[in-house]
Amino acid sequence: MSDSTTLVLSDSVILQKICGANDRNIRHLEQLFAAPVLVRGNEVMLDSADLEQQERFVCLVSELQEHSRRGREPDRGLISAIHRDLLSEDGASLEKMKELVVDIPVAGTRVYPRSPRQAEVLESLENNSLSFLIGPAGTGKTYLAVAHALGELLSKRKRKLVLTRPVVEAGESLGYLPGDLAQKISPYLRPLYDAIEALLPHDLVRRLDEQRLIEIAPLAYMRGRSLRDCYVILDEAQNTTREQMKMFLTRIGENTCAVVNGDVTQVDLPRRVPSGLLHAEGILAGLPDIGITRLGREDVVRSPLVQSIIKAYDDDQT
C-alpha cells in the first residue's frame, strides 16, 4: 500500500491559486485530511496511507483545477464545500458549483457559488420570478441576491432595482433619525448597499444612484404600488408580519423578479406576532414560479468563526 498520492499540475499559475496566499489553502487541506500536504515543484502530494483519503484528495484537487481554469480563485470555503460533497458523493452538486455563475456587465465582476446550496440559490434566482432565501447570517443570501439583481439591471433586462425591508429595530430603540426619507431608511438598508459596493466600483454606484436606477423604499411605503420591469429585494423578511408579507408579494408586476431574504433564528417582532416569512414559506411551497432555498450553518461563508458561533447557539439548550 502506498503511503502517499501525488498529482502533477502542468500549469504553475493554477498550482499557485490552489496553494493560496502563503499556502493557506494547503494548511486547510491538511486540516481536512488530517495528513501532511506537500508541494514540490509542480507536484502536490498527500502523505497518507489511507486509500479513500488519497482518492478523495485527487478528486478535490482536480475539482480545484477545473474551478481555476474557469477563472475562479480557490479559497477555504470552496475547498470545504467540495470536500463535504465528496464525502456525501453528490457529484451533481459539484457540477452545479462549476457551471453556475453571475456575470455583472460593465463592472466585469463574476460571482460564483461557494457551496452546493448557494448554487441552488443561483439556480432559483435564474429560474423563478419569486425566490425565498432562508438561512442564518453569513450564508450569502443578500450578496447573491444583489449580485443577480445587478446583473439583470446592468444588462438592461430590468429597468430598476428596488431595495426594501421592514423597519424593525433589533432589541433597542434608536429614536427618531434625522434627514429625509432616504436618509432615515439608509442605516437599515446598509447591508444591501455594502453588497452593492463590494460588487461595483464607487463611480458606477454613484451613477446608478444619480440616474435613480436604485431605489430605497421602506416596506410600509410599498402599499398600493405595482412594480413592473423591476428587481425587488426584501431583506430581513423574518421581521415582516403576515399582512406585510402579503402586501409585498402582491406588488409583483409584469417582468418583475422578487427575492425575499431572511434568518428565522433572528426575529425581532414583538412576542406572539408570527413571522410573515415562516407563514409564506408554509403556504407558498410547491407553487409554480416560486423557489424556496433553505441554507444552513455549513453554508456560512463569511468566516469560520461565524460558523462556530452559529453552531454554539444552535447547540445551546438553555
DAPESUL-V547857 format. One record per backbone hydrogen bond with DSSP energy under -1.0 kcal/mol. NH is the residue of the N-H (numbers start at 1). CO is the residue of the C=O. If there is no record, write none. Layout:
NH CO
NH CO
This chain:
5 46
7 44
9 42
15 11
16 12
17 13
18 14
19 15
20 16
23 20
24 21
25 19
26 19
27 23
28 24
29 25
30 26
31 27
32 28
33 29
34 30
38 45
40 43
43 40
44 7
45 38
46 5
47 36
48 46
54 50
55 51
56 52
57 53
58 54
59 55
60 56
61 57
62 58
63 59
64 60
65 61
66 62
67 63
68 64
69 65
70 66
71 68
72 67
79 75
80 76
81 77
82 78
83 79
84 80
85 81
86 82
87 83
88 84
90 85
94 90
95 91
96 92
97 93
98 94
99 95
100 96
102 111
104 109
107 105
108 104
109 104
111 102
119 115
120 116
121 117
122 118
123 119
124 120
125 121
126 122
127 123
128 124
130 289
131 258
132 291
133 260
134 293
135 262
139 136
144 140
145 141
146 142
147 143
148 144
149 145
150 146
151 147
152 148
153 149
154 150
155 151
156 153
157 152
158 152
159 229
161 213
162 231
163 215
164 233
168 166
171 169
184 180
185 181
186 182
189 185
193 189
194 190
195 191
196 192
197 193
198 194
199 195
200 196
205 201
206 202
207 203
208 204
209 205
210 206
211 207
212 209
213 208
215 161
217 163
219 165
221 218
222 219
225 222
227 251
229 254
231 160
232 257
233 162
234 259
235 164
237 261
239 236
240 237
245 241
246 242
247 243
248 244
249 245
250 246
251 248
253 227
256 253
257 230
258 129
259 232
260 131
261 234
262 133
266 263
273 270
276 240
279 275
280 276
281 277
282 278
283 279
284 280
285 281
287 284
290 287
291 130
293 132
295 134
299 296
300 297
301 138
302 138
307 303
308 304
309 305
310 306
311 307
312 308
313 309
314 310
315 311
316 312
